[in-house]
Amino acid sequence: MFRKILIANRGEIAVRIIRACREMEIYTVAVYSEGDRDSLHAYMADEAVCIGAANPQDSYLNMHSIINTAVLKQVEAIHPGFGFLSENPEFAKLCEDCNITFIGPSSHCISLLGDKSRAKETMKAAGIPTIPGSDGLISDVDEGIAIANEIGYPVLIKATAGGGGRGIKIVNNDAELKNAFIIAKNEASAFFGNGGLYIEKYLENTRHVEFQIFGDKFGNYVHLGERDCSLQRRNQKIMEESPSPALSPELRERMGETAVKAAQAVGYYNTGTVEFLLDQDKNFYFMEMNTRIQVEHPVTEMVTGIDLIKEQICVAAGRKLSFSQEDVNFRGFSIEARICAEDPEKGFMPTTGKIEYLHIPNGMGIRFDSHIYQGYKIPIYYDSMLGKLIVLGSTRKDALRKLRSALSELVIEGVTTNIDFLSNLLNEPEVVSGRYNTNFINKVLVRNSGIS
């Protein structure tokens, strides 16, 4: 097992990794930016090193600064968390070249699966159902129009290096496609440094269902069930639950087996997430595979009782998976709500400020993963998520009640948050019944509240 690990991230995921390392008696080195001098992860780690200015490009995305720190501190492994460099194949390769274990899959897998069009081609060749669309990248507008007319509008123009809901445009006709192609290409180049685009059929009223998978370096593979991530705003998840109310036991088994097949097709090891779109007729299609721990991983931990971060570290250290598919047992229902510093009445615009008062709910089956504390000043440079409120109930109805109660008890004063928005969301009939889809927030709640 590793003696010392560097955490190349910030916020709640850095805190989460440090806690797991503490329980495993592993020494931790945190890196932080000048904007995060007062961050909880910098206080909690055994050692903390400032690696640059507040701008992520100068710190958390500065791979050479992180590698230099890792070499200087003689760490054996780096955990990238999620976001930042977690899905950067160049960073994973640098770790490999420096004989530092990257706690995640190989750089080859990250490169293959990070290119959405290549990943789709690979899955299609492996016999995994994919969404109709272009075979690889589209070279120009005319090719895009030809493909769109062949598969039928509406279609999605997607950035091959995209993620987090960015680099996606819905188009309904040739004229819209011409305009969207230029905008999407420019955005993709600016955000991801890669202007490559591909086209997919836009499937309406779908659900976003993802499966947590795990593989080791000995060829063992398992899935740990699904998470329904269909409650989204601006193509970004805001609430997740497991198990999905949309899946029958038979469909769950088929999708789980397909997720494992997807991991096997690329020789994947460590944890990852295979994401599917599920249509109204219960047909499912491969969408993408995330090569890192997910924000919503606590939902899976709650229903399985398996610590995914600890398992990640063990597999990276060269150990076999500590469980088989038969060992994975599911209990109850878990729901996660992402608590963000944002103003829902202003189009979910991010907010900043100082947390003047904080009260965190507690009790049986309630978990709050966060990096905030009373007196903490929220930096303007990073993601707006303040934490994740996760509950476990014996039934879905019980979990919904527990989450409503926990949200009513959670108090964050001094900054505008989405707590009230989430509370109202839980009382919507479609959410209560489990009959929602990825368009629910945008087309129903947003429209009814007058938010554009």
C-alpha positions in Angstrom: 0.0 0.0 0.0 1.1 3.6 -0.7 2.8 5.5 2.1 2.1 9.0 0.8 -0.5 10.3 -1.7 -0.8 13.8 -3.2 -4.3 15.1 -3.8 -4.4 17.1 -7.0 -7.7 18.8 -6.4 -9.6 21.1 -4.1 -13.0 21.5 -2.4 -15.1 18.7 -1.1 -13.6 15.9 -3.2 -10.1 16.7 -1.8 -11.6 16.6 1.7 -13.3 13.3 0.9 -10.0 11.7 -0.3 -8.0 13.0 2.7 -10.6 11.3 5.0 -10.3 8.0 3.2 -6.5 8.2 3.4 -6.6 9.0 7.1 -8.6 5.8 7.7 -6.1 3.9 5.6 -3.2 5.5 7.6 -1.8 7.0 4.4 0.1 10.3 4.7 -1.4 13.1 2.5 0.0 16.1 0.7 -2.5 18.7 -0.5 -1.9 21.3 -3.1 -3.7 24.6 -3.1 -3.9 27.9 -4.9 -3.4 31.3 -3.5 -7.2 31.7 -3.7 -7.6 28.6 -1.5 -5.2 29.4 1.4 -8.1 29.1 3.8 -9.6 26.0 2.2 -10.5 23.1 4.5 -8.5 20.6 2.4 -5.3 22.6 3.0 -5.9 22.5 6.7 -6.8 18.8 6.9 -3.9 17.3 4.9 -0.7 16.2 6.7 1.1 18.7 4.5 0.0 21.4 2.1 1.8 23.2 -0.7 0.8 26.3 -2.6 1.3 25.7 -6.3 0.3 28.9 -7.9 -2.2 31.8 -8.3 -5.9 31.5 -7.9 -6.6 31.1 -11.6 -6.9 27.3 -12.2 -4.6 27.6 -15.2 -1.8 28.7 -12.8 -2.5 26.1 -10.1 -4.9 23.2 -10.3 -4.4 22.9 -14.1 -0.7 23.4 -13.9 0.4 19.8 -14.3 4.1 20.5 -14.2 3.8 22.4 -10.9 1.8 19.5 -9.5 4.3 16.9 -10.7 7.2 18.9 -9.4 5.6 19.1 -6.0 4.9 15.3 -6.1 8.6 14.6 -6.9 9.8 17.0 -4.2 7.6 15.5 -1.6 8.4 12.0 -2.7 4.8 10.8 -3.0 4.1 7.4 -4.5 0.7 8.3 -6.0 -1.5 11.1 -7.1 -5.3 11.1 -6.7 -6.8 13.6 -9.3 -10.4 13.7 -7.9 -12.8 14.9 -10.5 -12.6 17.9 -12.8 -9.3 19.7 -13.4 -6.7 17.2 -14.6 -8.6 14.0 -13.7 -9.4 13.2 -17.3 -6.3 14.7 -18.9 -4.3 11.9 -20.6 -1.1 14.0 -20.8 -1.2 14.4 -17.0 -1.7 10.7 -16.5 1.2 10.0 -18.9 3.4 12.4 -17.0 2.7 10.5 -13.8 3.5 7.2 -15.5 6.7 8.6 -16.9 7.8 9.9 -13.5 7.0 6.5 -11.8 4.2 8.1 -9.8 1.0 6.0 -9.7 -2.0 7.8 -11.2 -5.1 6.7 -9.2 -7.3 6.1 -12.2 -7.1 4.3 -15.5 -4.2 4.3 -18.0 -3.4 7.3 -20.0 -4.4 5.3 -23.1 -7.9 4.7 -21.8 -8.3 8.3 -20.8 -7.3 9.4 -24.2 -9.6 7.0 -26.0 -12.6 7.6 -23.9 -12.1 11.3 -23.6 -12.5 11.7 -27.3 -16.3 11.2 -27.5 -16.4 10.3 -31.2 -13.7 7.7 -30.9 -15.3 6.3 -27.8 -18.6 5.9 -29.6 -16.9 4.2 -32.5 -15.1 1.8 -30.1 -18.4 0.9 -28.3 -20.2 0.5 -31.6 -17.5 -2.0 -32.7 -18.0 -3.9 -29.4 -21.7 -4.4 -30.1 -22.9 -1.8 -27.5 -25.9 0.2 -28.6 -25.0 3.8 -29.6 -27.1 6.9 -30.5 -27.5 7.3 -34.3 -25.2 10.0 -35.7 -22.0 10.7 -37.5 -19.2 8.2 -37.8 -16.5 10.2 -36.2 -15.9 13.9 -36.5 -17.7 16.1 -39.0 -15.3 18.1 -41.2 -17.6 21.0 -42.2 -21.1 22.4 -42.1 -22.2 20.7 -45.4 -21.3 17.2 -44.0 -23.2 18.0 -40.9 -26.3 19.1 -42.8 -26.2 15.9 -44.9 -25.9 13.7 -41.8 -28.7 15.6 -40.0 -31.0 15.2 -42.9 -30.2 11.5 -43.0 -31.0 10.8 -39.4 -33.6 13.5 -39.0 -33.9 16.6 -36.9 -33.6 17.6 -34.1 -29.9 16.7 -33.7 -27.2 17.5 -31.2 -23.9 19.1 -32.2 -21.4 17.9 -29.6 -17.8 18.7 -28.8 -15.7 15.6 -28.9 -13.6 16.8 -26.0 -16.7 18.2 -24.1 -17.9 17.6 -20.6 -19.9 19.1 -17.8 -22.8 20.0 -20.1 -20.6 22.3 -22.2 -20.1 22.1 -26.0 -23.6 20.9 -26.8 -26.0 22.6 -29.2 -29.6 21.4 -30.1 -30.5 22.3 -33.7 -33.9 21.8 -35.5 -33.1 22.7 -39.1 -30.3 23.4 -41.7 -30.2 27.1 -40.9 -29.8 26.6 -37.2 -27.1 24.0 -37.8 -25.0 26.4 -39.9 -25.0 28.9 -37.0 -24.6 26.4 -34.2 -21.7 24.7 -36.0 -19.6 27.9 -35.9 -20.6 28.7 -32.3 -19.9 25.2 -31.0 -16.6 24.9 -32.8 -15.4 28.2 -31.3 -16.7 27.3 -27.8 -15.1 23.9 -28.0 -11.7 25.4 -29.0 -11.9 27.9 -26.2 -13.0 25.6 -23.4 -11.3 22.3 -24.3 -8.5 23.3 -26.8 -10.1 21.0 -29.3 -12.7 22.2 -31.8 -13.7 18.7 -33.1 -17.4 18.2 -33.4 -19.7 15.3 -34.1 -23.5 14.9 -34.5 -26.0 12.7 -32.7 -29.8 12.3 -33.0 -31.4 14.3 -30.3 -33.6 11.9 -28.3 -36.4 13.8 -26.5 -37.9 13.0 -23.1 -35.0 10.7 -22.2 -33.5 9.7 -18.9 -29.9 9.9 -18.0 -28.9 6.7 -16.3 -25.3 5.9 -15.5 -23.6 2.7 -14.1 -20.7 2.7 -11.7 -18.1 0.1 -12.9 -14.9 -1.1 -11.4 -12.1 -3.1 -12.9 -8.7 -4.2 -11.6 -5.4 -5.1 -13.3 -6.2 -8.8 -13.1 -9.2 -8.7 -15.4 -11.9 -8.6 -12.8 -14.9 -6.4 -13.5 -18.1 -5.5 -11.6 -20.8 -2.9 -11.7 -22.3 -1.3 -8.6 -25.7 -0.5 -9.9 -27.0 2.7 -11.4 -27.7 6.3 -10.6 -30.5 8.3 -12.3 -29.1 11.7 -13.1 -32.1 13.0 -15.1 -32.7 16.1 -13.0 -30.5 18.6 -14.6 -30.3 22.3 -15.3 -28.3 23.6 -18.2 -27.3 20.0 -19.0 -25.6 19.7 -15.6 -26.8 17.3 -12.9 -28.4 18.8 -9.8 -29.9 15.7 -8.1 -29.2 12.0 -8.4 -30.8 8.9 -7.0 -30.2 5.1 -6.8 -31.9 2.9 -7.8 -33.5 4.5 -10.7 -37.4 4.5 -10.6 -37.4 3.9 -14.3 -35.6 0.5 -14.4 -37.1 -2.9 -13.9 -34.9 -5.6 -12.4 -34.5 -7.2 -15.9 -33.5 -3.9 -17.5 -31.1 -3.1 -14.7 -29.3 -6.4 -15.2 -29.0 -5.9 -19.0 -27.7 -2.4 -18.6 -25.2 -3.4 -15.9 -23.9 -6.2 -18.0 -23.5 -3.8 -21.0 -21.6 -1.4 -18.8 -19.2 -4.1 -17.8 -18.8 -5.1 -21.4 -18.0 -1.5 -22.3 -15.2 -1.4 -19.7 -13.8 -4.8 -20.9 -13.8 -3.5 -24.5 -11.1 -0.9 -23.6 -9.2 -2.9 -21.0 -10.3 -0.4 -18.3 -9.1 -0.6 -14.7 -10.0 1.5 -11.5 -13.4 3.1 -11.2 -15.4 4.7 -14.0 -18.9 5.5 -15.1 -20.7 4.3 -18.2 -23.5 6.8 -19.0 -26.6 5.8 -21.0 -29.6 7.6 -22.4 -32.8 5.7 -21.8 -35.7 6.5 -24.2 -39.5 6.3 -23.5 -39.6 2.7 -25.0 -36.9 1.6 -22.5 -34.2 1.4 -25.2 -30.8 2.5 -23.9 -27.8 3.9 -25.7 -24.2 4.5 -24.8 -23.5 8.2 -24.3 -20.0 8.4 -22.8 -17.7 6.9 -20.2 -16.2 9.1 -17.5 -12.8 7.9 -16.5 -12.8 9.2 -12.9 -14.7 9.2 -9.7 -18.0 11.1 -10.1 -19.4 13.9 -8.1 -22.4 11.7 -7.3 -20.4 8.7 -6.1 -21.8 8.9 -2.5 -25.2 7.7 -3.8 -23.6 4.4 -4.8 -21.7 4.2 -1.6 -24.9 4.6 0.4 -26.8 1.8 -1.3 -23.8 -0.7 -1.5 -21.8 0.1 1.6 -18.6 0.1 -0.5 -16.1 2.9 -0.1 -15.2 3.8 -3.7 -12.3 6.1 -2.8 -10.6 3.4 -0.7 -11.2 0.8 -3.4 -9.7 3.2 -6.0 -6.5 3.5 -3.9 -6.3 -0.3 -3.4 -6.7 -1.1 -7.1 -4.1 1.6 -8.0 -1.7 0.0 -5.5 -2.0 -3.3 -7.5 -4.5 -5.2 -5.4 -7.4 -7.2 -6.7 -10.9 -6.0 -6.3 -12.0 -6.8 -2.7 -15.4 -8.0 -3.9 -17.0 -9.8 -6.8 -20.4 -9.1 -8.6 -22.0 -11.6 -6.3 -20.8 -9.7 -3.2 -22.5 -6.4 -4.3 -25.7 -6.1 -2.4 -28.1 -3.2 -2.6 -30.0 -1.7 0.3 -32.6 1.0 0.3 -32.8 4.1 -1.7 -30.4 7.0 -1.8 -30.8 10.5 -3.2 -28.2 13.3 -3.5 -28.8 17.0 -3.8 -26.0 19.3 -5.0 -25.9 22.4 -2.8 -24.6 25.3 -4.9 -23.8 29.0 -4.4 -26.1 30.2 -7.1 -29.2 32.2 -7.6 -32.0 30.2 -9.3 -34.1 33.3 -9.9 -31.3 34.8 -12.0 -30.7 31.8 -14.3 -28.6 29.9 -11.7 -26.0 32.6 -11.7 -23.1 31.7 -9.4 -22.8 33.8 -6.2 -20.0 34.5 -3.8 -19.7 35.8 -0.3 -18.7 34.9 3.3 -20.6 32.1 5.1 -21.8 34.0 8.2 -23.6 31.0 9.8 -23.7 27.3 9.0 -25.8 24.5 10.4 -25.4 21.0 8.9 -28.2 18.5 9.4 -27.4 15.1 11.0 -29.1 11.9 11.9 -29.6 8.3 10.7 -28.9 8.0 7.0 -27.8 11.6 6.4 -24.5 12.6 5.0 -23.1 16.0 4.0 -19.9 16.0 1.9 -18.5 19.5 1.8 -15.4 21.8 2.3 -17.2 24.8 3.7 -17.2 26.1 7.3 -18.6 29.1 9.2 -16.5 32.1 8.2 -15.4 30.6 4.9 -15.1 33.0 2.0 -16.3 31.4 -1.3 -13.7 32.1 -4.0 -14.9 33.5 -7.4 -12.5 31.3 -9.4 -14.1 27.8 -9.1 -17.2 25.7 -9.4 -20.2 26.9 -7.5 -20.9 23.6 -5.7 -20.6 24.0 -1.9 -21.4 20.4 -1.0 -23.6 17.4 -1.5 -26.5 16.4 0.8 -27.1 12.7 0.6 -29.7 10.5 2.3 -30.5 6.8 2.6 -34.0 5.6 3.2 -35.6 2.2 3.4 -37.9 3.1 0.5 -37.9 5.8 -2.1 -40.7 7.6 -0.3 -38.7 7.4 2.9 -35.6 8.9 1.2 -37.6 11.8 -0.3 -39.0 12.6 3.1 -35.6 12.4 4.7 -34.1 14.7 2.1 -36.9 17.2 2.4 -36.3 17.3 6.2 -32.5 17.5 5.9 -32.8 20.4 3.4 -35.1 22.3 5.7 -32.5 21.9 8.5 -29.5 22.9 6.3 -28.7 26.6 6.9 -26.1 28.5 5.0 -26.3 32.3 5.7 -24.3 35.0 4.0 -24.5 33.7 0.4 -27.4 32.9 -1.9 -27.9 29.2 -2.5 -30.2 26.8 -4.4 -31.5 25.2 -1.2 -35.1 26.5 -1.5 -35.1 25.6 -5.2 -34.1 22.0 -4.4 -36.8 21.8 -1.6 -39.5 23.0 -4.1 -38.2 20.5 -6.7 -38.8 17.6 -4.3 -42.5 18.5 -4.0 -43.1 18.5 -7.8 -45.5 15.6 -8.6 -43.3 14.3 -11.4 -40.3 14.0 -9.0 -42.5 12.5 -6.2 -43.7 9.8 -8.7 -40.3 9.3 -10.3 -41.7 10.2 -13.8 -39.3 12.9 -14.8 -36.8 13.2 -17.6 -33.8 15.4 -18.5 -36.0 18.2 -19.8 -38.0 18.5 -16.6 -36.3 21.4 -14.9 -35.7 23.4 -18.1 -39.1 22.9 -19.7 -41.3 22.9 -16.6 -39.8 24.4 -13.5 -37.8 27.1 -15.4 -40.7 28.0 -17.6 -43.2 28.2 -14.7 -40.9 30.4 -12.6 -40.2 32.7 -15.6 -36.4 31.9 -15.6 -34.8 31.9 -19.0 
